[in-house]
Amino acid sequence: MASTLPMYVNGQEVPSTAATSIDVLNPATQEVLLKVPCSTQAEMEAAIANSVEAQKKWREVPVQQRVRVLMKLHALLNEAKDSIAEAIVRENGKTKADAEGDVFRGVEVVEHAMGMPSLMMGETLEQISRNMDTSTFKQPLGVIAGIAPFNFPAMIVLWMLPIAVATGNAFLLKPSEKVPTAAMMIAKLATQAGLPPGIFNIIHGGKEAVDFLCDHPAVKAVSFVGSGFVGRHVYLRATANGKRCQCNMGAKNHAVVLPDANKDVALNGIIGAAFGAAGQRC
């Protein structure tokens, strides 16, 4: 019988008491790999409360010290890249090469976030008006929620996590219920790298969990990647509750082939962009 995946709260795995769960299938064999619990209301409330308390201390940690955690996470991700890719192959159905690229593209964002001491710099202008100077500061918001899709189980989690925590926020993730293992592996590595308990928490579920994150007053911003249908729902619901919200959804690239292009290179690139990941990519 397939085991039930725990949540990840306060730096450790936490079993769910949920009565309902969702099967995680191997798309190649239809084998049930494990079950994802639909986190209960009380469990989601507890995860939020833990994130709120942890963030109060984390925001006071100097940005250079926060970045040192990302440096350790970067090294650990590179060490674990094969095992993360193998989990993606099992749950998502990608080839091993595509899964390795999934992890690599996420690691690049960790590298970008290492520059946060410069990226967070504000601006100062003297004499914007008579006897008046102006200064701007970039400050943490609080708890940031991430809602991730199935097509890039590692990369999109790593689009969100490094930026959120490097800027002094706590990050609460609902990974895709179809491909949750990569996110859980990343969470454990983040704790191993020195990220304080509660700064990266994971809840599970479907629409109820999404609506919870969009509605809860302690969540100050929502980052979503996924379909246009769900993205419109997330954007309207989150912004109606006064949250900052970014939704990357339902896109396909345009391609322009110029007269001097190498035809074979151009066609290979277009075909890969159109049909890689079974077409489920931008």
Accessible surface in RSA format (square Angstrom, percent):
REM  Atomic radii and reference values for relative SASA: ProtOr
REM  Chains: A
REM  Algorithm: Lee & Richards
REM  Probe-radius: 1.40
REM  Slices: 20
REM RES _ NUM      All-atoms   Total-Side   Main-Chain    Non-polar    All polar
REM                ABS   REL    ABS   REL    ABS   REL    ABS   REL    ABS   REL
RES MET A   1   225.18 116.6 135.55  89.7  89.63 213.4 112.96  96.0 112.22 148.7
RES ALA A   2    25.12  23.1   3.34   5.1  21.78  49.6  12.12  17.1  13.00  34.4
RES SER A   3    79.77  67.4  67.84  90.5  11.93  27.5  51.17 109.0  28.61  40.1
RES THR A   4    73.13  52.0  49.94  50.6  23.20  55.3  29.02  39.0  44.12  66.7
RES LEU A   5    21.74  12.1  19.20  13.7   2.54   6.4  21.55  15.1   0.19   0.5
RES PRO A   6    24.13  17.6  22.80  20.8   1.33   4.8  24.13  19.9   0.00   0.0
RES MET A   7     3.57   1.8   3.57   2.4   0.00   0.0   3.57   3.0   0.00   0.0
RES TYR A   8     7.38   3.4   7.38   4.2   0.00   0.0   3.17   2.4   4.21   5.2
RES VAL A   9    16.44  10.8  16.27  14.7   0.17   0.4  16.27  14.1   0.17   0.5
RES ASN A  10    64.49  44.5  58.67  56.7   5.81  14.0   6.36  15.3  58.13  56.2
RES GLY A  11    18.40  22.7   0.00   N/A  18.40  22.7   3.03   8.3  15.37  34.4
RES GLN A  12   102.48  57.3  98.51  72.0   3.96   9.4  26.20  55.8  76.28  57.9
RES GLU A  13    80.58  46.3  61.96  46.9  18.62  44.3  19.45  37.6  61.13  49.9
RES VAL A  14    46.45  30.6  45.95  41.6   0.50   1.2  46.45  40.4   0.00   0.0
RES PRO A  15   107.52  78.4  96.96  88.4  10.56  38.4  99.04  81.8   8.48  52.7
RES SER A  16    24.75  20.9   0.13   0.2  24.61  56.7   0.13   0.3  24.61  34.5
RES THR A  17   119.40  84.9  90.04  91.3  29.36  70.0  82.09 110.3  37.31  56.4
RES ALA A  18    24.60  22.6   1.27   2.0  23.34  53.1   1.63   2.3  22.97  60.9
RES ALA A  19   110.77 101.9  63.27  97.6  47.50 108.0  73.54 103.6  37.24  98.6
RES THR A  20    87.94  62.5  83.30  84.5   4.64  11.1  73.63  98.9  14.31  21.6
RES SER A  21    53.43  45.1  24.11  32.2  29.32  67.5   7.94  16.9  45.49  63.7
RES ILE A  22    54.42  31.0  50.95  38.0   3.47   8.4  54.42  39.2   0.00   0.0
RES ASP A  23    63.57  44.5  47.72  47.5  15.84  37.5  11.18  26.3  52.39  52.2
RES VAL A  24     0.33   0.2   0.00   0.0   0.33   0.8   0.33   0.3   0.00   0.0
RES LEU A  25    69.41  38.7  61.50  44.0   7.91  19.9  61.50  43.2   7.91  21.3
RES ASN A  26    23.37  16.1  23.37  22.6   0.00   0.0   0.00   0.0  23.37  22.6
RES PRO A  27    60.79  44.3  39.62  36.1  21.17  76.9  41.56  34.3  19.23 119.5
RES ALA A  28    90.94  83.6  48.39  74.7  42.55  96.8  59.17  83.3  31.77  84.2
RES THR A  29    89.37  63.6  58.71  59.5  30.66  73.1  66.15  88.9  23.22  35.1
RES GLN A  30   112.75  63.1  98.60  72.1  14.15  33.7  56.03 119.3  56.72  43.0
RES GLU A  31    99.81  57.3  89.84  68.0   9.97  23.7  38.70  74.9  61.11  49.9
RES VAL A  32    57.01  37.5  42.61  38.6  14.40  34.7  42.61  37.0  14.40  39.1
RES LEU A  33    41.08  22.9  19.53  14.0  21.55  54.2  21.60  15.2  19.48  52.4
RES LEU A  34    24.54  13.7  24.54  17.6   0.00   0.0  24.54  17.2   0.00   0.0
RES LYS A  35    49.52  24.2  49.52  30.4   0.00   0.0  23.71  21.3  25.82  27.5
RES VAL A  36     0.17   0.1   0.17   0.1   0.00   0.0   0.17   0.1   0.00   0.0
RES PRO A  37     2.52   1.8   2.52   2.3   0.00   0.0   2.52   2.1   0.00   0.0
RES CYS A  38    33.79  25.6  29.12  32.5   4.66  11.0  15.14  38.4  18.64  20.1
RES SER A  39    10.16   8.6   0.00   0.0  10.16  23.4   0.00   0.0  10.16  14.2
RES THR A  40    44.25  31.5  37.16  37.7   7.09  16.9  41.97  56.4   2.29   3.5
RES GLN A  41   108.95  60.9 101.73  74.3   7.22  17.2  54.76 116.6  54.19  41.1
RES ALA A  42    74.21  68.2  62.11  95.9  12.10  27.5  68.15  96.0   6.06  16.1
RES GLU A  43    24.50  14.1  19.06  14.4   5.43  12.9  21.65  41.9   2.85   2.3
RES MET A  44     6.33   3.3   6.33   4.2   0.00   0.0   6.33   5.4   0.00   0.0
RES GLU A  45    69.93  40.1  67.07  50.7   2.86   6.8  31.27  60.5  38.66  31.6
RES ALA A  46    60.12  55.3  47.94  74.0  12.18  27.7  55.72  78.5   4.40  11.7
RES ALA A  47     0.14   0.1   0.00   0.0   0.14   0.3   0.00   0.0   0.14   0.4
RES ILE A  48     3.63   2.1   3.63   2.7   0.00   0.0   3.63   2.6   0.00   0.0
RES ALA A  49    56.05  51.5  50.00  77.2   6.05  13.8  55.59  78.3   0.46   1.2
RES ASN A  50    35.28  24.3  29.63  28.6   5.66  13.6  10.83  26.1  24.46  23.6
RES SER A  51     0.00   0.0   0.00   0.0   0.00   0.0   0.00   0.0   0.00   0.0
RES VAL A  52    43.72  28.8  42.11  38.1   1.61   3.9  43.25  37.6   0.47   1.3
RES GLU A  53    99.22  57.0  95.81  72.5   3.41   8.1  49.46  95.7  49.76  40.6
RES ALA A  54    17.49  16.1   4.73   7.3  12.75  29.0  14.63  20.6   2.86   7.6
RES GLN A  55    12.38   6.9  12.38   9.0   0.00   0.0   0.21   0.5  12.17   9.2
RES LYS A  56   112.78  55.0 104.74  64.3   8.04  19.1  68.55  61.7  44.23  47.1
RES LYS A  57   165.52  80.7 158.89  97.5   6.63  15.8 104.92  94.4  60.60  64.6
RES TRP A  58     8.25   3.3   6.39   3.1   1.85   4.4   7.87   4.2   0.38   0.6
RES ARG A  59    85.77  36.0  70.87  36.1  14.90  35.5  16.46  22.5  69.31  42.0
RES GLU A  60   131.50  75.5 106.93  80.9  24.57  58.5  46.64  90.2  84.86  69.3
RES VAL A  61    31.33  20.6  28.19  25.5   3.14   7.6  29.74  25.8   1.59   4.3
RES PRO A  62    84.75  61.8  73.53  67.0  11.22  40.8  84.75  70.0   0.00   0.0
RES VAL A  63    38.87  25.6  34.90  31.6   3.97   9.6  34.90  30.3   3.97  10.8
RES GLN A  64   112.55  62.9 109.97  80.4   2.58   6.1  18.76  39.9  93.79  71.1
RES GLN A  65    87.33  48.8  86.48  63.2   0.85   2.0  16.81  35.8  70.53  53.5
RES ARG A  66    11.46   4.8  10.21   5.2   1.25   3.0   0.07   0.1  11.39   6.9
RES VAL A  67     4.61   3.0   4.61   4.2   0.00   0.0   4.61   4.0   0.00   0.0
RES ARG A  68   132.55  55.7 131.91  67.2   0.64   1.5  48.89  66.8  83.66  50.7
RES VAL A  69    18.14  11.9  17.92  16.2   0.21   0.5  18.08  15.7   0.05   0.1
RES LEU A  70     1.98   1.1   1.98   1.4   0.00   0.0   1.98   1.4   0.00   0.0
RES MET A  71    99.85  51.7  92.77  61.4   7.08  16.8  68.31  58.1  31.54  41.8
RES LYS A  72   125.31  61.1 120.05  73.7   5.27  12.5  69.65  62.7  55.66  59.3
RES LEU A  73     2.99   1.7   2.99   2.1   0.00   0.0   2.99   2.1   0.00   0.0
RES HIS A  74    37.91  20.7  37.91  26.4   0.00   0.0  27.17  28.0  10.74  12.5
RES ALA A  75    49.02  45.1  43.70  67.4   5.32  12.1  48.26  68.0   0.76   2.0
RES LEU A  76    26.46  14.7  25.95  18.6   0.51   1.3  25.95  18.2   0.51   1.4
RES LEU A  77     0.05   0.0   0.05   0.0   0.00   0.0   0.05   0.0   0.00   0.0
RES ASN A  78    57.84  39.9  51.49  49.8   6.35  15.3  21.13  50.9  36.71  35.5
RES GLU A  79   138.65  79.6 100.69  76.2  37.96  90.4  49.81  96.3  88.84  72.5
RES ALA A  80    18.85  17.3  13.55  20.9   5.30  12.1  18.85  26.5   0.00   0.0
RES LYS A  81   102.01  49.8 101.99  62.6   0.03   0.1  49.57  44.6  52.44  55.9
RES ASP A  82    74.21  52.0  74.19  73.8   0.02   0.0  20.29  47.7  53.92  53.8
RES SER A  83    48.93  41.3  43.90  58.6   5.03  11.6  37.95  80.8  10.98  15.4
RES ILE A  84     0.26   0.2   0.26   0.2   0.00   0.0   0.26   0.2   0.00   0.0
RES ALA A  85     0.00   0.0   0.00   0.0   0.00   0.0   0.00   0.0   0.00   0.0
RES GLU A  86    79.18  45.5  77.52  58.6   1.66   4.0  20.91  40.4  58.27  47.6
RES ALA A  87     0.85   0.8   0.47   0.7   0.38   0.9   0.80   1.1   0.05   0.1
RES ILE A  88     1.72   1.0   0.06   0.0   1.66   4.0   1.72   1.2   0.00   0.0
RES VAL A  89    48.85  32.1  45.35  41.1   3.51   8.5  45.35  39.4   3.51   9.5
RES ARG A  90   112.62  47.3 110.53  56.3   2.08   5.0  45.97  62.8  66.65  40.4
RES GLU A  91    13.52   7.8   6.75   5.1   6.78  16.1   0.85   1.6  12.67  10.3
RES ASN A  92    29.34  20.2   8.63   8.3  20.71  49.9   2.31   5.6  27.03  26.1
RES GLY A  93    44.09  54.4   0.00   N/A  44.09  54.4  13.71  37.6  30.37  68.0
RES LYS A  94    15.19   7.4   4.37   2.7  10.82  25.8  10.83   9.7   4.36   4.6
RES THR A  95    88.81  63.2  79.65  80.7   9.16  21.8  83.08 111.6   5.73   8.7
RES LYS A  96    79.71  38.9  73.95  45.4   5.76  13.7  47.93  43.1  31.78  33.9
RES ALA A  97    74.04  68.1  61.03  94.2  13.01  29.6  62.81  88.5  11.23  29.8
RES ASP A  98    63.76  44.7  56.43  56.2   7.32  17.3   9.16  21.6  54.60  54.4
RES ALA A  99     0.00   0.0   0.00   0.0   0.00   0.0   0.00   0.0   0.00   0.0
RES GLU A 100    71.01  40.8  66.15  50.0   4.85  11.6  22.78  44.1  48.23  39.4
RES GLY A 101    29.71  36.6   0.00   N/A  29.71  36.6  28.90  79.3   0.81   1.8
RES ASP A 102     1.59   1.1   0.00   0.0   1.59   3.8   0.42   1.0   1.17   1.2
RES VAL A 103     1.54   1.0   1.54   1.4   0.00   0.0   1.54   1.3   0.00   0.0
RES PHE A 104   111.11  55.6 107.66  66.7   3.45   9.0 110.89  67.2   0.22   0.6
RES ARG A 105   128.47  53.9 125.85  64.2   2.62   6.2  29.06  39.7  99.41  60.2
RES GLY A 106     0.00   0.0   0.00   N/A   0.00   0.0   0.00   0.0   0.00   0.0
RES VAL A 107     4.15   2.7   4.15   3.8   0.00   0.0   4.15   3.6   0.00   0.0
RES GLU A 108    63.37  36.4  57.73  43.7   5.64  13.4  19.34  37.4  44.02  35.9
RES VAL A 109    29.29  19.3  28.22  25.5   1.07   2.6  29.29  25.4   0.00   0.0
RES VAL A 110     0.00   0.0   0.00   0.0   0.00   0.0   0.00   0.0   0.00   0.0
RES GLU A 111    81.24  46.6  69.62  52.7  11.62  27.7  25.32  49.0  55.92  45.7
RES HIS A 112   104.67  57.2  91.76  63.8  12.91  33.0  61.39  63.3  43.28  50.4
RES ALA A 113     0.00   0.0   0.00   0.0   0.00   0.0   0.00   0.0   0.00   0.0
RES MET A 114    44.66  23.1  35.03  23.2   9.63  22.9  15.10  12.8  29.56  39.2
RES GLY A 115    32.30  39.8   0.00   N/A  32.30  39.8  30.55  83.8   1.74   3.9
RES MET A 116     7.17   3.7   7.17   4.7   0.00   0.0   3.46   2.9   3.71   4.9
RES PRO A 117    41.42  30.2  32.48  29.6   8.93  32.5  32.81  27.1   8.60  53.5
RES SER A 118    75.10  63.5  64.63  86.3  10.47  24.1  29.93  63.7  45.17  63.3
RES LEU A 119    73.05  40.7  60.38  43.2  12.67  31.9  64.10  45.0   8.95  24.1
RES MET A 120    31.04  16.1  23.21  15.4   7.83  18.6  23.21  19.7   7.83  10.4
RES MET A 121   131.19  67.9 117.73  77.9  13.46  32.0  92.32  78.5  38.88  51.5
RES GLY A 122    35.08  43.3   0.00   N/A  35.08  43.3   5.93  16.3  29.15  65.3
RES GLU A 123   132.89  76.3 124.34  94.1   8.55  20.4  48.04  92.9  84.85  69.3
RES THR A 124   101.12  71.9  67.51  68.4  33.62  80.1  44.80  60.2  56.33  85.2
RES LEU A 125   100.04  55.7  98.54  70.5   1.51   3.8  99.94  70.2   0.10   0.3
RES GLU A 126   130.34  74.8 117.98  89.3  12.36  29.4  32.44  62.7  97.89  79.9
RES GLN A 127   117.50  65.7  97.44  71.2  20.05  47.7  49.19 104.7  68.30  51.8
RES ILE A 128    93.46  53.2  65.54  48.8  27.92  67.3  68.13  49.1  25.33  68.7
RES SER A 129    59.78  50.5  48.74  65.0  11.05  25.4  26.47  56.4  33.32  46.7
RES ARG A 130   205.84  86.4 182.31  92.9  23.53  56.0  64.12  87.6 141.72  85.9
RES ASN A 131   135.93  93.7 100.20  96.8  35.73  86.0  32.94  79.3 102.99  99.5
RES MET A 132   108.96  56.4 104.32  69.0   4.63  11.0  83.10  70.7  25.85  34.3
RES ASP A 133    85.61  60.0  61.34  61.0  24.27  57.4  18.60  43.8  67.01  66.8
RES THR A 134    45.49  32.4  40.65  41.2   4.84  11.5  23.37  31.4  22.12  33.4
RES SER A 135    60.16  50.8  33.74  45.0  26.42  60.9  14.31  30.5  45.84  64.2
RES THR A 136    72.22  51.4  65.17  66.1   7.05  16.8  64.58  86.7   7.64  11.5
RES PHE A 137   161.44  80.8 131.80  81.6  29.64  77.1 133.25  80.8  28.19  80.7
RES LYS A 138   119.10  58.1 102.35  62.8  16.75  39.9  70.11  63.1  48.99  52.2
RES GLN A 139   126.75  70.9 102.08  74.6  24.67  58.7  20.07  42.7 106.68  80.9
RES PRO A 140    20.10  14.7  10.19   9.3   9.92  36.0  10.57   8.7   9.53  59.2
RES LEU A 141    64.93  36.2  45.50  32.5  19.44  48.9  47.53  33.4  17.40  46.8
RES GLY A 142     9.77  12.0   0.00   N/A   9.77  12.0   9.77  26.8   0.00   0.0
RES VAL A 143     2.98   2.0   2.54   2.3   0.44   1.1   2.54   2.2   0.44   1.2
RES ILE A 144    20.07  11.4  20.07  14.9   0.00   0.0  20.07  14.4   0.00   0.0
RES ALA A 145     0.00   0.0   0.00   0.0   0.00   0.0   0.00   0.0   0.00   0.0
RES GLY A 146     0.00   0.0   0.00   N/A   0.00   0.0   0.00   0.0   0.00   0.0
RES ILE A 147     5.98   3.4   5.98   4.5   0.00   0.0   5.98   4.3   0.00   0.0
RES ALA A 148     7.84   7.2   2.35   3.6   5.49  12.5   2.55   3.6   5.29  14.0
RES PRO A 149    18.36  13.4   8.78   8.0   9.58  34.8  17.46  14.4   0.90   5.6
RES PHE A 150    71.94  36.0  71.12  44.1   0.82   2.1  71.12  43.1   0.82   2.4
RES ASN A 151    23.41  16.1  22.63  21.9   0.78   1.9   2.73   6.6  20.68  20.0
RES PHE A 152    28.27  14.1  28.02  17.4   0.25   0.7  28.02  17.0   0.25   0.7
RES PRO A 153     5.42   4.0   0.93   0.8   4.50  16.4   3.74   3.1   1.68  10.5
RES ALA A 154     0.12   0.1   0.12   0.2   0.00   0.0   0.12   0.2   0.00   0.0
RES MET A 155    20.59  10.7  20.59  13.6   0.00   0.0  12.03  10.2   8.56  11.3
RES ILE A 156     2.89   1.6   2.89   2.1   0.00   0.0   2.89   2.1   0.00   0.0
RES VAL A 157     1.39   0.9   1.39   1.3   0.00   0.0   1.39   1.2   0.00   0.0
RES LEU A 158     0.22   0.1   0.22   0.2   0.00   0.0   0.22   0.2   0.00   0.0
RES TRP A 159    87.76  35.2  77.85  37.7   9.91  23.3  67.65  36.1  20.10  32.6
RES MET A 160    13.86   7.2   5.45   3.6   8.41  20.0  11.99  10.2   1.86   2.5
RES LEU A 161     0.52   0.3   0.52   0.4   0.00   0.0   0.52   0.4   0.00   0.0
RES PRO A 162     0.00   0.0   0.00   0.0   0.00   0.0   0.00   0.0   0.00   0.0
RES ILE A 163    60.39  34.4  60.39  45.0   0.00   0.0  60.39  43.5   0.00   0.0
RES ALA A 164     8.36   7.7   2.96   4.6   5.39  12.3   7.82  11.0   0.54   1.4
RES VAL A 165     2.20   1.5   2.20   2.0   0.00   0.0   2.20   1.9   0.00   0.0
RES ALA A 166     0.26   0.2   0.00   0.0   0.26   0.6   0.26   0.4   0.00   0.0
RES THR A 167    26.10  18.6  26.10  26.5   0.00   0.0  23.19  31.2   2.90   4.4
RES GLY A 168     0.00   0.0   0.00   N/A   0.00   0.0   0.00   0.0   0.00   0.0
RES ASN A 169     9.08   6.3   9.08   8.8   0.00   0.0   0.00   0.0   9.08   8.8
RES ALA A 170     0.00   0.0   0.00   0.0   0.00   0.0   0.00   0.0   0.00   0.0
RES PHE A 171     0.34   0.2   0.34   0.2   0.00   0.0   0.34   0.2   0.00   0.0
RES LEU A 172     0.00   0.0   0.00   0.0   0.00   0.0   0.00   0.0   0.00   0.0
RES LEU A 173     0.00   0.0   0.00   0.0   0.00   0.0   0.00   0.0   0.00   0.0
RES LYS A 174     6.99   3.4   6.99   4.3   0.00   0.0   3.89   3.5   3.10   3.3
RES PRO A 175     3.18   2.3   2.50   2.3   0.69   2.5   2.50   2.1   0.69   4.3
RES SER A 176     9.23   7.8   6.77   9.0   2.46   5.7   3.82   8.1   5.41   7.6
RES GLU A 177    45.29  26.0  44.09  33.4   1.20   2.9   4.76   9.2  40.53  33.1
RES LYS A 178   119.45  58.3 116.86  71.7   2.59   6.2  71.12  64.0  48.33  51.5
RES VAL A 179     4.40   2.9   2.46   2.2   1.94   4.7   2.46   2.1   1.94   5.3
RES PRO A 180     0.02   0.0   0.02   0.0   0.00   0.0   0.02   0.0   0.00   0.0
RES THR A 181    22.80  16.2  22.80  23.1   0.00   0.0  22.21  29.8   0.59   0.9
RES ALA A 182     1.73   1.6   1.17   1.8   0.56   1.3   1.17   1.7   0.56   1.5
RES ALA A 183     0.92   0.8   0.92   1.4   0.00   0.0   0.92   1.3   0.00   0.0
RES MET A 184     4.13   2.1   4.13   2.7   0.00   0.0   4.13   3.5   0.00   0.0
RES MET A 185    44.92  23.3  42.50  28.1   2.42   5.8  41.84  35.6   3.08   4.1
RES ILE A 186     0.09   0.1   0.09   0.1   0.00   0.0   0.09   0.1   0.00   0.0
RES ALA A 187     0.47   0.4   0.00   0.0   0.47   1.1   0.00   0.0   0.47   1.2
RES LYS A 188    93.43  45.6  88.32  54.2   5.11  12.2  49.47  44.5  43.97  46.8
RES LEU A 189    23.04  12.8  23.04  16.5   0.00   0.0  23.04  16.2   0.00   0.0
RES ALA A 190     1.45   1.3   1.39   2.1   0.06   0.1   1.45   2.0   0.00   0.0
RES THR A 191    48.56  34.5  39.37  39.9   9.20  21.9  33.29  44.7  15.27  23.1
RES GLN A 192   125.58  70.2  91.09  66.6  34.49  82.1  40.31  85.8  85.27  64.7
RES ALA A 193     1.81   1.7   0.00   0.0   1.81   4.1   1.16   1.6   0.65   1.7
RES GLY A 194    42.80  52.8   0.00   N/A  42.80  52.8  28.23  77.5  14.57  32.6
RES LEU A 195     8.86   4.9   5.66   4.1   3.19   8.0   5.66   4.0   3.19   8.6
RES PRO A 196    47.69  34.8  41.14  37.5   6.55  23.8  45.48  37.6   2.21  13.7
RES PRO A 197    73.66  53.7  65.97  60.1   7.69  28.0  67.37  55.6   6.29  39.1
RES GLY A 198     0.83   1.0   0.00   N/A   0.83   1.0   0.00   0.0   0.83   1.9
RES ILE A 199     0.02   0.0   0.02   0.0   0.00   0.0   0.02   0.0   0.00   0.0
RES PHE A 200     6.48   3.2   3.20   2.0   3.28   8.5   3.20   1.9   3.28   9.4
RES ASN A 201     0.00   0.0   0.00   0.0   0.00   0.0   0.00   0.0   0.00   0.0
RES ILE A 202     0.00   0.0   0.00   0.0   0.00   0.0   0.00   0.0   0.00   0.0
RES ILE A 203     0.00   0.0   0.00   0.0   0.00   0.0   0.00   0.0   0.00   0.0
RES HIS A 204     1.64   0.9   0.74   0.5   0.90   2.3   0.65   0.7   0.99   1.1
RES GLY A 205     2.09   2.6   0.00   N/A   2.09   2.6   1.75   4.8   0.34   0.8
RES GLY A 206    17.80  22.0   0.00   N/A  17.80  22.0  16.72  45.9   1.08   2.4
RES LYS A 207   124.67  60.8 112.78  69.2  11.89  28.3  94.54  85.1  30.13  32.1
RES GLU A 208   127.81  73.4 120.35  91.1   7.46  17.8  66.74 129.1  61.07  49.9
RES ALA A 209     2.37   2.2   1.63   2.5   0.75   1.7   1.63   2.3   0.75   2.0
RES VAL A 210    11.68   7.7  11.68  10.6   0.00   0.0  11.68  10.1   0.00   0.0
RES ASP A 211    16.83  11.8  16.83  16.7   0.00   0.0   8.82  20.8   8.01   8.0
RES PHE A 212    16.04   8.0   8.77   5.4   7.27  18.9  15.12   9.2   0.92   2.6
RES LEU A 213     0.00   0.0   0.00   0.0   0.00   0.0   0.00   0.0   0.00   0.0
RES CYS A 214     0.00   0.0   0.00   0.0   0.00   0.0   0.00   0.0   0.00   0.0
RES ASP A 215    55.15  38.6  43.16  43.0  11.99  28.4  25.04  58.9  30.11  30.0
RES HIS A 216    29.17  15.9  25.15  17.5   4.02  10.3  23.10  23.8   6.07   7.1
RES PRO A 217   104.59  76.2  92.60  84.4  12.00  43.6 100.01  82.6   4.58  28.5
RES ALA A 218    22.61  20.8  12.85  19.8   9.76  22.2  20.07  28.3   2.54   6.7
RES VAL A 219     1.03   0.7   0.00   0.0   1.03   2.5   0.00   0.0   1.03   2.8
RES LYS A 220    97.81  47.7  91.41  56.1   6.40  15.2  51.11  46.0  46.69  49.7
RES ALA A 221    10.79   9.9  10.79  16.7   0.00   0.0  10.79  15.2   0.00   0.0
RES VAL A 222     2.27   1.5   0.00   0.0   2.27   5.5   0.69   0.6   1.59   4.3
RES SER A 223     9.57   8.1   9.57  12.8   0.00   0.0   7.17  15.3   2.40   3.4
RES PHE A 224     8.13   4.1   6.78   4.2   1.35   3.5   6.78   4.1   1.35   3.9
RES VAL A 225    16.12  10.6  15.28  13.8   0.85   2.0  15.28  13.3   0.85   2.3
RES GLY A 226    19.14  23.6   0.00   N/A  19.14  23.6  15.22  41.8   3.92   8.8
RES SER A 227    56.77  48.0  44.39  59.2  12.39  28.5  47.30 100.7   9.47  13.3
RES GLY A 228    15.87  19.6   0.00   N/A  15.87  19.6  10.98  30.1   4.89  10.9
RES PHE A 229   160.46  80.3 154.54  95.7   5.93  15.4 154.59  93.7   5.87  16.8
RES VAL A 230    57.24  37.7  56.51  51.2   0.72   1.7  57.24  49.7   0.00   0.0
RES GLY A 231     0.00   0.0   0.00   N/A   0.00   0.0   0.00   0.0   0.00   0.0
RES ARG A 232   136.56  57.3 135.14  68.9   1.42   3.4  55.95  76.5  80.61  48.9
RES HIS A 233    57.52  31.4  49.99  34.7   7.52  19.2  34.07  35.1  23.45  27.3
RES VAL A 234     0.00   0.0   0.00   0.0   0.00   0.0   0.00   0.0   0.00   0.0
RES TYR A 235    99.46  46.4  99.46  56.6   0.00   0.0  55.93  42.0  43.53  53.7
RES LEU A 236   122.18  68.0 117.79  84.3   4.39  11.0 118.18  83.0   4.00  10.8
RES ARG A 237    82.89  34.8  76.53  39.0   6.36  15.1  22.53  30.8  60.35  36.6
RES ALA A 238     0.00   0.0   0.00   0.0   0.00   0.0   0.00   0.0   0.00   0.0
RES THR A 239    49.99  35.6  34.03  34.5  15.96  38.0  26.76  35.9  23.23  35.1
RES ALA A 240    89.41  82.2  44.86  69.2  44.55 101.4  57.87  81.5  31.54  83.6
RES ASN A 241    70.89  48.9  42.32  40.9  28.57  68.8  10.29  24.8  60.60  58.6
RES GLY A 242    72.54  89.5   0.00   N/A  72.54  89.5  37.61 103.2  34.92  78.2
RES LYS A 243    13.56   6.6   4.98   3.1   8.59  20.4   4.17   3.8   9.40  10.0
RES ARG A 244   161.42  67.8 153.20  78.1   8.22  19.6  58.97  80.6 102.45  62.1
RES CYS A 245    25.26  19.1   0.00   0.0  25.26  59.4   1.86   4.7  23.40  25.2
RES GLN A 246   119.96  67.1 115.06  84.1   4.91  11.7  42.41  90.3  77.55  58.8
RES CYS A 247    32.75  24.8   2.58   2.9  30.17  70.9   3.39   8.6  29.36  31.7
RES ASN A 248    66.20  45.6  59.12  57.1   7.08  17.0  22.89  55.1  43.31  41.9
RES MET A 249    63.93  33.1  45.23  29.9  18.70  44.5  46.51  39.5  17.42  23.1
RES GLY A 250    63.94  78.9   0.00   N/A  63.94  78.9  27.23  74.7  36.71  82.2
RES ALA A 251    51.51  47.4  38.16  58.9  13.35  30.4  44.73  63.0   6.78  18.0
RES LYS A 252    99.73  48.7  79.41  48.7  20.32  48.4  79.99  72.0  19.74  21.0
RES ASN A 253   101.65  70.1  69.49  67.2  32.16  77.4  20.71  49.8  80.95  78.2
RES HIS A 254   178.92  97.8 151.16 105.1  27.76  71.0 104.11 107.3  74.81  87.1
RES ALA A 255    65.13  59.9  28.66  44.2  36.47  83.0  34.16  48.1  30.97  82.0
RES VAL A 256   125.74  82.7  94.56  85.6  31.18  75.1  97.52  84.7  28.21  76.5
RES VAL A 257    83.64  55.0  53.64  48.6  29.99  72.3  55.91  48.6  27.73  75.2
RES LEU A 258   111.22  61.9 106.18  76.0   5.04  12.7 106.44  74.8   4.78  12.9
RES PRO A 259   143.08 104.3 100.36  91.5  42.73 155.3 114.00  94.1  29.08 180.7
RES ASP A 260   131.35  92.0  95.69  95.2  35.66  84.3  50.86 119.7  80.49  80.3
RES ALA A 261    43.72  40.2  15.69  24.2  28.02  63.7  25.14  35.4  18.58  49.2
RES ASN A 262    94.71  65.3  77.21  74.6  17.51  42.2  30.37  73.1  64.34  62.2
RES LYS A 263   147.90  72.2 141.29  86.7   6.60  15.7  85.53  77.0  62.37  66.4
RES ASP A 264    97.15  68.1  94.09  93.7   3.06   7.2  25.20  59.3  71.95  71.8
RES VAL A 265   103.25  67.9  98.37  89.1   4.88  11.8 100.21  87.1   3.04   8.2
RES ALA A 266    22.44  20.6  10.59  16.3  11.85  27.0  21.45  30.2   0.99   2.6
RES LEU A 267    87.60  48.8  87.60  62.7   0.00   0.0  87.60  61.5   0.00   0.0
RES ASN A 268   105.21  72.6  94.92  91.7  10.29  24.8  25.42  61.2  79.79  77.1
RES GLY A 269    45.31  55.9   0.00   N/A  45.31  55.9  38.52 105.7   6.79  15.2
RES ILE A 270    62.17  35.4  58.97  43.9   3.21   7.7  61.39  44.2   0.79   2.1
RES ILE A 271    97.33  55.4  96.74  72.1   0.59   1.4  97.09  69.9   0.24   0.6
RES GLY A 272    33.86  41.8   0.00   N/A  33.86  41.8  33.68  92.4   0.18   0.4
RES ALA A 273    38.18  35.1  32.81  50.6   5.37  12.2  35.40  49.9   2.78   7.4
RES ALA A 274    32.24  29.6  25.57  39.5   6.68  15.2  28.01  39.4   4.24  11.2
RES PHE A 275   144.87  72.5 133.59  82.7  11.27  29.3 134.10  81.3  10.76  30.8
RES GLY A 276    16.43  20.3   0.00   N/A  16.43  20.3  15.56  42.7   0.87   1.9
RES ALA A 277    22.42  20.6   5.06   7.8  17.36  39.5  15.05  21.2   7.38  19.5
RES ALA A 278    98.11  90.2  56.99  87.9  41.13  93.6  72.03 101.4  26.08  69.1
RES GLY A 279    23.97  29.6   0.00   N/A  23.97  29.6  12.67  34.8  11.30  25.3
RES GLN A 280    94.39  52.8  90.76  66.3   3.63   8.6  12.46  26.5  81.93  62.1
RES ARG A 281    84.86  35.6  77.64  39.6   7.23  17.2   5.48   7.5  79.38  48.1
RES CYS A 282    68.00  51.4  52.69  58.8  15.32  36.0  26.20  66.4  41.80  45.1
END  Absolute sums over single chains surface
CHAIN  1 A    14495.5      11758.3       2737.2       8460.2       6035.3
END  Absolute sums over all chains
TOTAL         14495.5      11758.3       2737.2       8460.2       6035.3
